[in-house]
């Protein structure tokens, strides 16, 4: 009885109002899931480059393994054909033949410094030389270490022949242009971060002994062992010495890891995948990992921005600068 009365009242109300007012209200769409934001960091001031592209932290890692450690060892100024197949780089070529070799990897530009910046900052920030006047090339912008820290991970760069942590000068064999970390204000101006993150290569032995390796490691040989000023066989010997230390330590963890061997630039101006028509040349890059294919050559065209993009994808980090560009390929073919 009550239901009939209720219906009669409802019909009477409807008769006195416009028909549209009697329609049930549509359910409002659920608000879009808000995207995570980076910690408060200085904005880019040198050039109006793209800000980091933020991705939901729930994005599954399906394309790149979630590595516990990523190590980059970088050498200097040799084109792909000068390294691959060269008996002076016998150990490098042994690794290239045993693991994954990227056969179409291109540096961003010339000379050295902007290539190093591109690997951790996603851009050259308008820098087109090696910045002899150091103070003119400070960069007030986020870089990969900021994102790594925000994710709860750790980072450290080992700089060969650097006399002390956070050293801001140069020596006969240590040069700033091969240390991109010291150019970013959020690191350079924070003495505690700088001294913790930018250390001499000699510190690595103590870190290995203490089982205290950072999640992200960037190793720069000095001006000789990088092959910049000295023969390739000395660079090859340096590589073997570091690998003899790092490889067993990473293997012993039983966790996924990635070691990247690469070169800052080639000797040509070859280009690809969104880079300027004249870029930094073709370089030899090797991926060493239990998760990487063995005896594999990946002929996909990549740039230094692809390396940054792939590290970011592995750890679900925002894409910095040109790492976010659709023209920048993600490195996916090597993974098992």
Phi, psi and omega in degrees: 000316179298323180296321180293318179298317181299320181293321180296320178296316180299318179295323180294320179294317180298323182295335184266357182240166174296146184300327183293332181286344182268356182284144176299141180293139177289145178285126180294141179297147179296138180299145180297144180296126182291146181273147178293152179245153178287157170301158181298117182225156177299147179273163179293127180242341184286315178218150181282067182272163182299143174283163181302140175273119184267135178243150177302138181291348180275357180302123181289145178272092183253339189260333182225135179298154176270091185284145173283326179223141173232126182240131175245127172241123190238138180243184196235129157060044177227131177290156181311311184290345177277346185249307184290123182088359181273124183294341176289344176244052187298318182290317176304316181290330174298316178292320180298325180279340183268333184240220182257126176250124173275115187266354181225056179255130187239137173287163188279321188194192168232151358270218191294302193308310181299333176291318177298318179298323181295330183287334180240351181241347179077012181195167173264351175057034178076005181272123185239012177217191183265009171055067174299322173273088189308319186294345180275356187237020174295144184238116180265079188205155173294153175220174184307318179302324178299317182289323178298313179298318180297335180274358181090007179262176182238161179216156175198137172250132177258116184252115184295134178070009171289131187284333182201159180301143177059026179296131185248011175255206177221159172237186179296332185239345173259128180233141183295329186296345177257013179233087185293334186297325184288349181271347184267119183307316181301338175265309186299321185273352176258096190301320181297313178297317184296314181289332178282324189264329184250104189227160175296152179301329180301336180293339184296325179300316179294321180293321177295318181295328181269005183053048187235042178285137177290163177292322178243127182232132180234116185250124177244117174293163177287181188296341177270304186288352175278354185079009177290312184247348187236166183297160183297328183294333176288322175296321180295320177294320176299315180301313181298320179299317180288320180295325178297337178268313189282315186303311179297324180296318179288320179299323184292341180286335183072010182255160178298140177211165178218129172247125181249121173254126182208182182231145184293320181202160174265196180252001177251193180235028181298154187217168175193174160035061174089353177284163174303162183302322174252112184243215192257009179091169183264130184237157181269121182233132182239134174253122180244118184192147171297340181268357180263151179292147178266149179050045186239139174241126180256114183265011176294143178280124180231162172234177175302328178296331177294323178296313177299318180298320183289320174299316180295320179295320181300324184251012176057044180261159172300153176270125180270134172051234185285352172296337180275348184295141178295335180283348180271108184288141170281141182273106185237335187297328185290342192279140182291000000 
